[in-house]
Amino acid sequence: MKIKKSDKVKIIAGKDRGKEGKVLEVFPEERKITVEGLNLAVKHMRPRRGGEKGQRIQFPVPLRASNVMLICSKCNKMTRVGYKILENGKKVRMCKKCKEVIE
């Protein structure tokens, strides 16, 4: 997958379209990612002991990686990701717009 943990991404489809966030988790087998503070689901928790109150818990749900685009740290634009092989033989990700290496 071209998106990795702690990358900054922008959602391009779905209920949170246009919002930006940091990637918390990546699930490459399922082609899904979890973004901090976006695509939240609400779970209602029942009180377990007497006198305790019930509560609503919000947590981020994984979304399809195809619905987000990486934001380049150099040019701050949404970009596609390419790959470049350096002189030392290391394969690195590259911004398609500014041609800089993405760290």
HELIX and SHEET records of a PDB file:
HELIX    1   1 ALA A   65  ASN A   67  5                                   3    
SHEET    1   A 6 LEU A  63  ARG A  64  0                                        
SHEET    2   A 6 LYS A  32  VAL A  35 -1                                        
SHEET    3   A 6 GLU A  20  PHE A  27 -1                                        
SHEET    4   A 6 LYS A   8  ILE A  11 -1                                        
SHEET    5   A 6 VAL A  68  ILE A  71 -1                                        
SHEET    6   A 6 MET A  78  THR A  79 -1                                        
SHEET    1   B 2 LEU A  40  MET A  45  0                                        
SHEET    2   B 2 GLN A  55  PRO A  60 -1                                        
SHEET    1   C 3 VAL A  81  ILE A  85  0                                        
SHEET    2   C 3 LYS A  91  CYS A  95 -1                                        
SHEET    3   C 3 VAL A 101  ILE A 102 -1                                        
END                                                                             
